[in-house]
């Protein structure tokens, strides 16, 4: 079975592209969703993150602890060492979860969607890489609108990702997500190639 990595800078539209592949019947693993689930349920991961970021990384919610995503984001996007530490904790857990998920799939290919697929070394799981790209201003506006954050917060997140130019060096396919009406044609073309 072929594993196809799907990545792109923040606000590029990876989620939209992943959904369209899913609509074509392709199994899609969303690393960000998996990491949130792991963060919420894996006691060992939670304890390691508390050691890295402190007890404030989690808040009490009834009988359980839930991750304080705003606090975690604030800490790691202002400190590259903390971000690296967080990736070192979450990446092996996500990788293990992906392998479990992959063993249950029956398809010509699967999509592994991850924002920091390249930065985390996750590309070594993939036979091909799809890079989603969009103009910088468009990406910034999308993230500011989606996450209700200021421009400087978006820039801080972008500064912790590889540049689009560097990511393009790893890409086998590029999807330009500037016009929503042109997305299906680009995705269908890649889908047909991968099915051969």
C-alpha positions as CSV (number, residue, x, y, z in Angstrom):
1,X,0.0,0.0,0.0
2,X,1.3,3.4,-0.9
3,X,1.5,6.1,1.7
4,X,1.2,9.7,0.5
5,X,2.2,12.5,2.7
6,X,0.1,15.6,2.5
7,X,1.6,18.8,3.9
8,X,1.9,22.5,3.4
9,X,2.3,25.7,5.4
10,X,-0.2,26.9,8.0
11,X,-3.3,28.2,6.2
12,X,-2.5,26.5,2.9
13,X,-5.7,24.5,2.9
14,X,-4.4,21.0,3.8
15,X,-7.6,20.1,5.5
16,X,-9.7,21.1,2.5
17,X,-7.5,19.0,0.2
18,X,-7.6,16.0,2.7
19,X,-11.4,16.2,2.8
20,X,-11.5,16.0,-1.0
21,X,-9.3,12.9,-1.1
22,X,-11.6,11.4,1.6
23,X,-14.6,12.1,-0.7
24,X,-12.8,10.1,-3.4
25,X,-12.8,7.1,-1.0
26,X,-9.1,7.4,0.0
27,X,-8.4,6.6,3.7
28,X,-7.0,9.8,5.3
29,X,-5.0,9.9,8.6
30,X,-5.0,13.4,10.1
31,X,-1.9,13.6,12.3
32,X,-3.1,16.8,14.1
33,X,-6.4,15.1,15.1
34,X,-4.5,12.0,16.2
35,X,-2.0,14.1,18.3
36,X,-5.0,15.8,20.0
37,X,-6.5,12.5,20.9
38,X,-3.2,11.2,22.2
39,X,-2.7,14.4,24.2
40,X,-6.1,13.9,25.8
41,X,-5.9,10.2,26.5
42,X,-2.2,9.0,26.8
43,X,-1.1,9.4,30.4
44,X,2.6,8.9,29.6
45,X,2.5,11.6,26.9
46,X,0.6,13.9,29.3
47,X,3.2,13.4,32.0
48,X,6.1,14.1,29.6
49,X,4.4,17.3,28.4
50,X,3.8,18.5,32.0
51,X,7.5,17.9,32.6
52,X,8.3,20.0,29.5
53,X,5.7,22.8,29.8
54,X,4.5,22.6,33.4
55,X,1.2,21.7,35.1
56,X,-0.6,24.6,33.3
57,X,-0.4,22.7,30.1
58,X,-3.6,20.9,31.3
59,X,-6.7,22.1,33.0
60,X,-9.3,20.2,35.0
61,X,-12.6,19.5,33.3
62,X,-14.9,17.6,35.7
63,X,-13.1,14.4,36.5
64,X,-10.5,14.7,33.7
65,X,-7.7,16.8,32.5
66,X,-7.8,18.4,29.1
67,X,-4.9,20.1,27.2
68,X,-4.9,23.8,27.4
69,X,-4.2,24.2,23.7
70,X,-3.9,28.0,23.8
71,X,-1.3,27.8,26.6
72,X,0.6,25.1,24.8
73,X,0.6,27.0,21.5
74,X,1.7,30.2,23.3
75,X,4.6,28.5,24.9
76,X,5.9,26.4,22.0
77,X,5.5,29.0,19.2
78,X,7.6,31.5,21.2
79,X,10.4,29.0,22.0
80,X,11.9,26.7,19.4
81,X,13.4,24.4,22.0
82,X,10.0,23.8,23.6
83,X,8.5,23.2,20.2
84,X,11.3,20.7,19.4
85,X,10.6,19.0,22.8
86,X,6.9,18.8,22.2
87,X,7.5,17.2,18.7
88,X,9.9,14.7,20.3
89,X,7.2,13.6,22.7
90,X,4.2,13.6,20.3
91,X,5.8,12.4,17.1
92,X,6.7,8.8,18.2
93,X,3.2,8.4,19.7
94,X,1.6,9.6,16.5
95,X,3.8,7.4,14.4
96,X,2.8,4.4,16.4
97,X,-0.8,5.3,16.1
98,X,-0.5,5.8,12.4
99,X,1.0,2.3,12.0
100,X,-1.9,0.8,13.9
101,X,-4.3,2.7,11.7
102,X,-2.5,1.8,8.5
103,X,-2.6,-2.0,9.4
104,X,-6.4,-1.7,9.2
105,X,-6.6,0.0,5.8
106,X,-7.3,-1.8,2.5
107,X,-6.7,0.7,-0.4
108,X,-4.3,1.3,-3.2
109,X,-3.0,4.3,-1.3
110,X,-3.6,6.3,1.9
111,X,-3.1,9.9,2.8
112,X,-1.0,10.9,5.8
113,X,-1.8,14.6,6.5
114,X,0.5,16.5,8.8
115,X,1.4,20.2,9.0
116,X,5.0,19.5,10.1
117,X,5.4,16.2,8.1
118,X,8.8,17.4,6.9
119,X,10.0,19.2,10.0
120,X,9.3,16.2,12.2
121,X,10.9,13.6,9.9
122,X,7.6,12.0,9.2
123,X,8.2,12.1,5.5
124,X,10.2,8.9,5.9
125,X,6.9,7.1,6.2
126,X,5.8,8.3,2.8
127,X,6.3,7.0,-0.7
128,X,5.2,10.4,-2.2
129,X,4.6,13.9,-0.9
130,X,1.9,16.3,-1.9
131,X,2.6,19.9,-1.0
132,X,-0.4,22.3,-0.7
133,X,0.6,25.9,-1.4
134,X,-1.2,29.3,-1.4
135,X,-0.2,32.9,-1.4
136,X,1.2,34.2,1.9
137,X,-1.4,36.9,2.4
138,X,-4.2,34.3,1.7
139,X,-2.7,31.9,4.2
140,X,-2.4,34.6,6.8
141,X,-6.0,35.8,6.4
142,X,-7.3,32.2,6.6
143,X,-5.5,31.5,9.9
144,X,-6.4,34.9,11.4
145,X,-10.1,34.3,10.5
146,X,-10.1,30.6,11.5
147,X,-8.2,30.8,14.8
148,X,-9.2,34.3,15.8
149,X,-5.6,35.3,16.3
150,X,-3.5,38.4,15.5
151,X,-1.1,38.7,12.6
152,X,2.0,38.4,14.8
153,X,0.7,35.1,16.2
154,X,0.3,33.7,12.7
155,X,3.8,34.9,11.8
156,X,5.2,33.2,15.0
157,X,3.6,29.9,13.9
158,X,4.9,30.3,10.3
159,X,8.4,31.0,11.6
160,X,8.4,27.6,13.3
161,X,7.6,25.8,10.0
162,X,9.9,25.3,7.1
163,X,9.6,27.8,4.2
164,X,7.5,26.8,1.2
165,X,10.7,26.8,-0.9
166,X,12.3,24.2,1.3
167,X,9.2,22.1,1.4
168,X,8.9,22.1,-2.3
169,X,12.3,20.3,-2.6
170,X,10.5,17.3,-1.1
171,X,7.3,17.5,-3.1
172,X,6.4,15.0,-5.8
173,X,3.1,16.8,-6.4
174,X,2.1,20.4,-5.8
175,X,-1.5,21.6,-5.3
176,X,-2.0,25.4,-5.7
177,X,-4.9,26.3,-3.4
178,X,-5.7,29.8,-4.6
179,X,-9.0,29.1,-6.4
180,X,-11.4,26.6,-4.7
181,X,-12.9,25.8,-8.1
182,X,-9.6,24.5,-9.5
183,X,-8.9,22.2,-6.5
184,X,-11.0,19.2,-7.7
185,X,-9.2,19.1,-11.1
186,X,-5.7,19.1,-9.4
187,X,-6.7,16.5,-6.8
188,X,-8.4,14.2,-9.4
189,X,-5.3,14.3,-11.6
190,X,-3.1,13.2,-8.6
191,X,-5.6,10.6,-7.6
192,X,-5.6,9.0,-11.1
193,X,-1.8,8.9,-11.1
194,X,-1.6,7.2,-7.7
195,X,-4.2,4.6,-8.7
196,X,-2.1,3.5,-11.7
